[in-house]
Amino acid sequence: MGTVYVLVTSWCPYCRRALSWMDELMKENTGYSKIEMKIIDEEKDPVAARKYDYYYVPTFYVDDEKIHEGVPTREIVRTVFEKALNKTE
């Protein structure tokens, strides 16, 4: 299983929506709640954010693989979770 990293900012409406979808999907599928999630606010933790190659928020990584950058949909968030669940070492 992979770790999901989500790069966000506090002022981004798309980030807030993505985080809301993440919560909804974890309630709908309890398997998703087993995935390790790291939310990185680029303003609060710029050192951690600089480790990633991205321009837009939210940006989703599974381990070191960028899955999506920019305006997400609920299905994109589900895809990120599925990739994390199915990731093998």
C-alpha positions as CSV (number, residue, x, y, z in Angstrom):
1,M,0.0,0.0,0.0
2,G,1.3,3.5,-0.8
3,T,1.2,6.7,1.1
4,V,-0.9,9.6,-0.3
5,Y,0.7,13.0,-0.1
6,V,-1.6,16.0,-0.8
7,L,-0.1,19.5,-1.3
8,V,-2.6,22.2,-0.4
9,T,-3.0,25.8,0.7
10,S,-5.5,27.2,3.2
11,W,-7.0,29.7,0.8
12,C,-7.5,27.3,-2.2
13,P,-11.2,26.4,-2.7
14,Y,-10.2,23.3,-4.8
15,C,-8.1,22.1,-1.9
16,R,-11.0,22.4,0.5
17,R,-13.2,20.5,-1.9
18,A,-10.6,17.8,-2.4
19,L,-10.2,17.3,1.3
20,S,-14.0,17.1,1.7
21,W,-14.2,14.4,-1.0
22,M,-11.3,12.5,0.7
23,D,-13.4,12.5,4.0
24,E,-16.5,11.4,2.1
25,L,-14.8,8.6,0.3
26,M,-13.1,7.3,3.4
27,K,-16.5,7.1,5.1
28,E,-18.0,5.3,2.1
29,N,-15.1,2.8,1.8
30,T,-13.4,1.9,5.1
31,G,-10.5,0.4,3.1
32,Y,-9.5,3.9,2.2
33,S,-9.1,4.9,5.8
34,K,-6.2,2.4,6.1
35,I,-4.1,4.4,3.6
36,E,-1.5,6.6,5.3
37,M,-2.3,10.3,4.3
38,K,0.1,13.2,4.6
39,I,-1.5,16.6,4.0
40,I,1.2,19.2,3.3
41,D,0.2,22.9,3.6
42,E,2.8,24.7,1.5
43,E,2.4,27.8,3.6
44,K,2.8,26.1,6.9
45,D,5.5,23.6,5.9
46,P,7.4,25.1,2.9
47,V,10.4,22.9,3.5
48,A,8.3,19.7,3.0
49,A,6.5,21.2,0.1
50,R,9.7,22.0,-1.8
51,K,10.5,18.3,-1.9
52,Y,7.7,17.9,-4.6
53,D,7.6,19.0,-8.2
54,Y,4.3,20.8,-8.7
55,Y,2.9,24.2,-9.7
56,Y,-0.8,24.0,-8.8
57,V,-2.7,22.9,-5.7
58,P,-4.1,20.5,-4.8
59,T,-1.5,18.0,-6.0
60,F,-1.7,14.3,-5.2
61,Y,1.2,11.9,-5.0
62,V,1.2,8.2,-4.2
63,D,4.7,7.7,-2.7
64,D,6.9,9.5,-5.2
65,E,4.5,9.3,-8.2
66,K,2.5,12.4,-9.1
67,I,-1.0,11.2,-9.8
68,H,-2.9,14.6,-10.3
69,E,-2.2,18.3,-10.1
70,G,-4.7,21.1,-10.2
71,V,-8.5,21.1,-10.1
72,P,-9.7,17.6,-9.0
73,T,-12.9,15.7,-9.3
74,R,-14.3,13.2,-6.8
75,E,-13.4,10.5,-9.3
76,I,-9.8,11.7,-9.4
77,V,-9.6,11.5,-5.6
78,R,-11.0,8.0,-5.8
79,T,-8.4,7.1,-8.4
80,V,-5.6,8.4,-6.1
81,F,-7.0,6.2,-3.3
82,E,-7.2,3.1,-5.5
83,K,-3.6,3.6,-6.7
84,A,-2.5,3.8,-3.1
85,L,-4.4,0.7,-2.1
86,N,-3.1,-1.3,-5.1
87,K,0.5,-0.1,-4.9
88,T,3.0,-2.8,-4.3
89,E,6.6,-2.3,-3.2
